[in-house]
């Protein structure tokens, strides 16, 4: 493969890999390193600093890493750097450009069971929250602007503004993505990066109140939580994004007499659609509170119970209306947004096979408790995805 010209750097010893290995062997070693680690070793020499954005190296890395387990982080924690207190200044970027807005963030790494500080990024527009994300891209929102961002490359693109953006889907094969904006009684809007245009779609049935929470996307369809206003029952409605662009009828989630749903969320996990249902018998005392996972059967559009969180684990997730959820590969994570307490479960053949607590509220995050909330986004860093 083509090599980047070597630079002679003071301070690199004869025993260091940068000094004793040929460039092509260095590339083979570096290509196997997780991207977050690769950013940390850039300071070794000038060549390593520049190689990250060198096309032949990126193609080599993509070829090698395709057979390895991809890096992933979820859930995520974001904050604007001017919001940081003095003890947080270790995240500040050097050579700050006063015309840009800087963000710090962290992601939970299930492989190491630790929080990882991720590469800080900046935006050319003033955006105040992360709306949604998919694979290696994030969608951020300001008062009247939408911004797509690949935080690892620093690439940003302003998108024509629309309200109620609730999901994004990235197609890695075509290097394109779609944004979907949907709300009750309104026609859905779909943005396609290939055309840089928003197009109209159908609207949900008039008796349905669509949740503002992020939906779940799979195989060209967006699954959203909705509530039938007449009966008060919750279920899922489906928008055909790639085909007819129409909404389905609601598929109600089973409910026993006397139960009250505090919160319902939908996720895609391993190609299946699940809802996380937080419910109680007595809303005042939270007596008999339960958190369960239901799987949507594709053919019948009926729900099957996939599992119920054990009582000794759900005790920590007692707050009303502040649960979040995120899924990736075969794992679902359910967390309390303000306290960072969380429980995960591994899914297999449509069932929750194991439940276990996560130590999200580590010492590294104690200073954030009560001041920032977790985001239910799964992130897969990449230098190849464009905005």
Buried (B, 14 or more C-beta within 10 A) or exposed (E): EEBBEBEEBEEBEEEEBBBEEEBEEBBBEBBEBBBBEBBEBBEBBBBBBBBBEBEEBBBBBEEBBEEEEBBBBBBBBBBBBEEBEEEBEEBEBEEEEEEBBBBBBBBBBBEEEEBBBBBBBBBBBEBEEBBBBBBBBBBBBBEEBBBBBBBBBEBBBBBEBBEBBBBBBBBBEEEBBBBBBBBBEBBBBBBBBEEEEBEEBBBBBEBBBBBEBBBBBBEEBBBBBBBBEEEEBBBBBBBBBEEEBEBBEBBBBBBEEEEEBBBBBBBBBBEBBBBBBBBBBEEEEEEEBBBBBBBBBEEEBEBEBBBBBEEEBBEBBEBEEBBBBBBBBBBBBBBBBBBBBBBBBBBEEBBBEEBEEBBBBEEEBEEBEEEBBBBBBBBBBBBBBBB
